[in-house]
Amino acid sequence: MSQDKQNKLWGGRFTESTDAFVQAFTASVNFDQRLAPYDIQGSIAHAKMLTHVGILTEQECLQITDGLADILESIQTGEFNWSVELEDVHMNIEAALTERIGVAGKKLHTGRSRNDQVATDIRLFLRDQLALVLAELSRLQEGLVGLAEQHTDTIMPGFTHLQVAQPVTFGHHLMAWFEMLKRDAERFADCAKRVNVMPLGSAALAGTSYPIDRLMTAELLGFSRPSANSLDGVSDRDFAIEFCAASALLMTHLSRFSEEIVLWTSAQFNFIHLPDAFCTGSSIMPQKKNPDVPELVRGKTGRVNGHLVSLLTLMKSQPLAYNKDNQEDKEPLFDTVDTVLGSLRAFADMVPNIEPVKASMLTAAKQGFSTATDLADYLVGKGIAFRDAHEVVGLAVRLGTETNRDLSELSLKELQGFSAEISDDVFSVLTLEGSVAARDHIGGTAPNQVRLAVKDAKAFLAKTR
């Protein structure tokens, strides 16, 4: 028997050693060793449960738990020797445990399989990462709310088709991003409920004949319940796909936000200043200050979207139960977690330090006839049908365009040439401040409504802490 075959914990069935290339090709230890703390956590709970039902002795359980604690310490200090020959994180830890404590280490795998073991490890890992994601999301939301509160009266243009549409406040615009992130937070929190289900005890696919106590193991590991079906328990990756789907939506929101930041920092807009700490310069153009952080987050969105498609494609043709394909679930998931956490951290650090250039925002809001809708609404208030009012305002805008003047700069006589219903009170309607203040309803851009939205947002964040 070859040395390679002897090293395999499953080698009894085989008469030939694994081809060296196949061994390296099929091994996952180079990336799944990240699951080691969770693998050990699950193994300790499993050992305690096996002791409770009489499969292990108290002494064996103590040997196992002490041995696993020593292995965890050696992993954390970088002293653990990972072996590709042992394929994955589970076999590496089990082999090390057996080497340290002998026969008791070989008994640990009683009543379980690597199939339910890895499914449990991934859920434990993702449960922790979801808590971190939600914490960073909350920090970013707090930054947005704080900035919005400072700028409830700061006027800027609102856009459709990237054309000036109507004046809004900077605070109102920021609170739109808060609402997007609020939905993201709700999706991640909902995902966490389905992550927190324990597959351990499903064994390879059919459960086990040993008298295990799955409720006890679930309680020890902090799961809400054991999985209800062993076939589904070992093969389900919905929770990982769901996390990646929520992540793709979050990154889409951050990408849209990034696009606006990139536009706003340009000389053509000059709406905001970003701190130097979140920008870089050019190797050839000394005047450049590039918004690299939002640009990079915008780019990383495609990466996360790709991971979602990868996992969906991975699972679409798999029969029940576990298949080797599932080994490919970890790298996309791990990278999604890292990308989302990094992007959120960057934004949470950056957003509170954004400085609006109020003068540029105000000047831009005065362009493009942003109060045209207000003039139409004014005429409706005088009893004119909206479609007729729309035509009247269109004619007034044409005159303003031809003479390079805003509606507020046209004379009363000129405006009355388009409608006799217009009187001198129209000019209070045509101011940016009047336009913004007039939208004083739930969800409107009036400063009063923005302040109420900020108050509600603070209450929501307080409840989620």
NORCOR-V872240 format. One record per residue. N is the residue number from 0. RES is the residue in one letter. SS is DSSP state (hx for helix, st for strand, lp for the rest). OMEGA is omega in whole degrees, 0 to 359 (none if undefined). Layout:
N:RES:SS:OMEGA  N:RES:SS:OMEGA
This chain:
0:M:lp:182  1:S:lp:178  2:Q:hx:179  3:D:hx:181  4:K:hx:179  5:Q:hx:182  6:N:hx:182  7:K:lp:179  8:L:lp:177  9:W:lp:194  10:G:hx:184  11:G:hx:183  12:R:hx:192  13:F:lp:178  14:T:lp:179  15:E:lp:176  16:S:lp:180  17:T:lp:175  18:D:lp:185  19:A:hx:179  20:F:hx:180  21:V:hx:179  22:Q:hx:179  23:A:hx:183  24:F:hx:184  25:T:hx:181  26:A:lp:179  27:S:lp:188  28:V:hx:181  29:N:hx:178  30:F:hx:183  31:D:hx:174  32:Q:hx:175  33:R:hx:181  34:L:hx:187  35:A:hx:181  36:P:hx:181  37:Y:hx:176  38:D:hx:179  39:I:hx:177  40:Q:hx:179  41:G:hx:181  42:S:hx:178  43:I:hx:178  44:A:hx:180  45:H:hx:179  46:A:hx:179  47:K:hx:178  48:M:hx:178  49:L:hx:177  50:T:hx:180  51:H:hx:182  52:V:lp:173  53:G:lp:179  54:I:lp:174  55:L:lp:173  56:T:lp:178  57:E:hx:180  58:Q:hx:178  59:E:hx:179  60:C:hx:179  61:L:hx:177  62:Q:hx:182  63:I:hx:183  64:T:hx:177  65:D:hx:180  66:G:hx:178  67:L:hx:178  68:A:hx:178  69:D:hx:180  70:I:hx:179  71:L:hx:179  72:E:hx:180  73:S:hx:176  74:I:hx:183  75:Q:hx:179  76:T:lp:178  77:G:lp:183  78:E:lp:183  79:F:lp:182  80:N:lp:179  81:W:lp:183  82:S:lp:176  83:V:hx:180  84:E:hx:180  85:L:hx:166  86:E:lp:190  87:D:lp:182  88:V:hx:184  89:H:hx:182  90:M:hx:178  91:N:hx:181  92:I:hx:181  93:E:hx:180  94:A:hx:179  95:A:hx:179  96:L:hx:180  97:T:hx:178  98:E:hx:183  99:R:hx:189  100:I:hx:176  101:G:lp:190  102:V:hx:181  103:A:hx:178  104:G:hx:179  105:K:hx:182  106:K:hx:185  107:L:lp:186  108:H:lp:179  109:T:lp:174  110:G:lp:177  111:R:lp:179  112:S:lp:173  113:R:hx:181  114:N:hx:179  115:D:hx:179  116:Q:hx:182  117:V:hx:178  118:A:hx:177  119:T:hx:180  120:D:hx:183  121:I:hx:179  122:R:hx:177  123:L:hx:177  124:F:hx:186  125:L:hx:177  126:R:hx:177  127:D:hx:182  128:Q:hx:177  129:L:hx:178  130:A:hx:178  131:L:hx:179  132:V:hx:181  133:L:hx:178  134:A:hx:179  135:E:hx:176  136:L:hx:179  137:S:hx:179  138:R:hx:177  139:L:hx:179  140:Q:hx:178  141:E:hx:177  142:G:hx:178  143:L:hx:181  144:V:hx:179  145:G:hx:179  146:L:hx:178  147:A:hx:180  148:E:hx:178  149:Q:hx:189  150:H:lp:177  151:T:lp:182  152:D:lp:182  153:T:lp:186  154:I:st:176  155:M:st:176  156:P:st:167  157:G:st:187  158:F:st:159  159:T:st:184  160:H:lp:184  161:L:lp:174  162:Q:st:178  163:V:st:184  164:A:st:179  165:Q:st:177  166:P:st:174  167:V:st:174  168:T:st:178  169:F:hx:178  170:G:hx:179  171:H:hx:179  172:H:hx:179  173:L:hx:180  174:M:hx:172  175:A:hx:177  176:W:hx:176  177:F:hx:181  178:E:hx:177  179:M:hx:182  180:L:hx:177  181:K:hx:177  182:R:hx:177  183:D:hx:180  184:A:hx:179  185:E:hx:178  186:R:hx:180  187:F:hx:179  188:A:hx:179  189:D:hx:177  190:C:hx:182  191:A:hx:179  192:K:hx:182  193:R:hx:173  194:V:hx:189  195:N:lp:176  196:V:st:189  197:M:st:176  198:P:lp:184  199:L:lp:186  200:G:lp:175  201:S:lp:182  202:A:lp:185  203:A:lp:178  204:L:lp:190  205:A:lp:189  206:G:lp:183  207:T:lp:178  208:S:lp:178  209:Y:lp:184  210:P:lp:185  211:I:lp:178  212:D:lp:184  213:R:hx:179  214:L:hx:179  215:M:hx:181  216:T:hx:179  217:A:hx:180  218:E:hx:179  219:L:hx:183  220:L:hx:177  221:G:lp:176  222:F:lp:180  223:S:lp:181  224:R:st:171  225:P:st:175  226:S:lp:189  227:A:lp:183  228:N:lp:186  229:S:hx:178  230:L:hx:179  231:D:hx:183  232:G:hx:183  233:V:hx:188  234:S:hx:182  235:D:lp:170  236:R:lp:178  237:D:hx:185  238:F:hx:178  239:A:hx:177  240:I:hx:179  241:E:hx:177  242:F:hx:181  243:C:hx:177  244:A:hx:177  245:A:hx:179  246:S:hx:179  247:A:hx:177  248:L:hx:177  249:L:hx:182  250:M:hx:175  251:T:hx:177  252:H:hx:179  253:L:hx:179  254:S:hx:177  255:R:hx:177  256:F:hx:180  257:S:hx:181  258:E:hx:179  259:E:hx:179  260:I:hx:179  261:V:hx:178  262:L:hx:185  263:W:hx:180  264:T:hx:181  265:S:lp:179  266:A:lp:181  267:Q:lp:177  268:F:lp:182  269:N:lp:180  270:F:lp:184  271:I:st:169  272:H:st:172  273:L:lp:175  274:P:lp:180  275:D:hx:184  276:A:hx:182  277:F:hx:181  278:C:lp:174  279:T:st:180  280:G:lp:180  281:S:lp:179  282:S:lp:183  283:I:lp:183  284:M:lp:188  285:P:lp:183  286:Q:lp:190  287:K:lp:170  288:K:lp:190  289:N:st:179  290:P:lp:189  291:D:hx:183  292:V:hx:178  293:P:hx:178  294:E:hx:182  295:L:hx:177  296:V:hx:177  297:R:hx:179  298:G:hx:182  299:K:hx:178  300:T:hx:178  301:G:hx:179  302:R:hx:181  303:V:hx:176  304:N:hx:179  305:G:hx:179  306:H:hx:177  307:L:hx:179  308:V:hx:179  309:S:hx:181  310:L:hx:177  311:L:hx:180  312:T:hx:178  313:L:hx:188  314:M:hx:194  315:K:lp:184  316:S:lp:183  317:Q:lp:172  318:P:lp:174  319:L:lp:8  320:A:lp:182  321:Y:lp:174  322:N:lp:182  323:K:hx:176  324:D:hx:186  325:N:hx:175  326:Q:hx:182  327:E:hx:181  328:D:hx:192  329:K:hx:184  330:E:hx:175  331:P:hx:180  332:L:hx:180  333:F:hx:182  334:D:hx:176  335:T:hx:178  336:V:hx:183  337:D:hx:182  338:T:hx:180  339:V:hx:180  340:L:hx:179  341:G:hx:180  342:S:hx:179  343:L:hx:180  344:R:hx:180  345:A:hx:181  346:F:hx:180  347:A:hx:176  348:D:hx:188  349:M:hx:191  350:V:hx:181  351:P:lp:183  352:N:lp:175  353:I:lp:179  354:E:st:178  355:P:st:174  356:V:lp:190  357:K:hx:183  358:A:hx:180  359:S:hx:178  360:M:hx:182  361:L:hx:179  362:T:hx:180  363:A:hx:180  364:A:hx:179  365:K:lp:181  366:Q:lp:174  367:G:lp:175  368:F:lp:186  369:S:lp:179  370:T:lp:181  371:A:hx:179  372:T:hx:179  373:D:hx:177  374:L:hx:177  375:A:hx:178  376:D:hx:177  377:Y:hx:180  378:L:hx:175  379:V:hx:177  380:G:hx:178  381:K:lp:176  382:G:lp:180  383:I:lp:178  384:A:lp:186  385:F:hx:182  386:R:hx:176  387:D:hx:178  388:A:hx:179  389:H:hx:180  390:E:hx:179  391:V:hx:181  392:V:hx:178  393:G:hx:178  394:L:hx:179  395:A:hx:178  396:V:hx:179  397:R:hx:178  398:L:hx:179  399:G:hx:179  400:T:hx:182  401:E:hx:183  402:T:hx:178  403:N:lp:178  404:R:lp:174  405:D:lp:178  406:L:hx:181  407:S:hx:181  408:E:hx:175  409:L:lp:181  410:S:lp:178  411:L:hx:180  412:K:hx:180  413:E:hx:180  414:L:hx:180  415:Q:hx:175  416:G:lp:178  417:F:lp:178  418:S:lp:180  419:A:lp:180  420:E:lp:182  421:I:lp:177  422:S:lp:188  423:D:lp:176  424:D:lp:182  425:V:hx:187  426:F:hx:175  427:S:hx:178  428:V:hx:186  429:L:lp:175  430:T:lp:178  431:L:hx:181  432:E:hx:179  433:G:hx:179  434:S:hx:181  435:V:hx:184  436:A:hx:183  437:A:hx:183  438:R:lp:187  439:D:lp:178  440:H:lp:181  441:I:lp:180  442:G:lp:181  443:G:lp:185  444:T:lp:179  445:A:lp:180  446:P:hx:179  447:N:hx:180  448:Q:hx:178  449:V:hx:178  450:R:hx:177  451:L:hx:178  452:A:hx:178  453:V:hx:179  454:K:hx:179  455:D:hx:180  456:A:hx:178  457:K:hx:179  458:A:hx:178  459:F:hx:181  460:L:hx:179  461:A:hx:180  462:K:hx:184  463:T:hx:180  464:R:lp:none
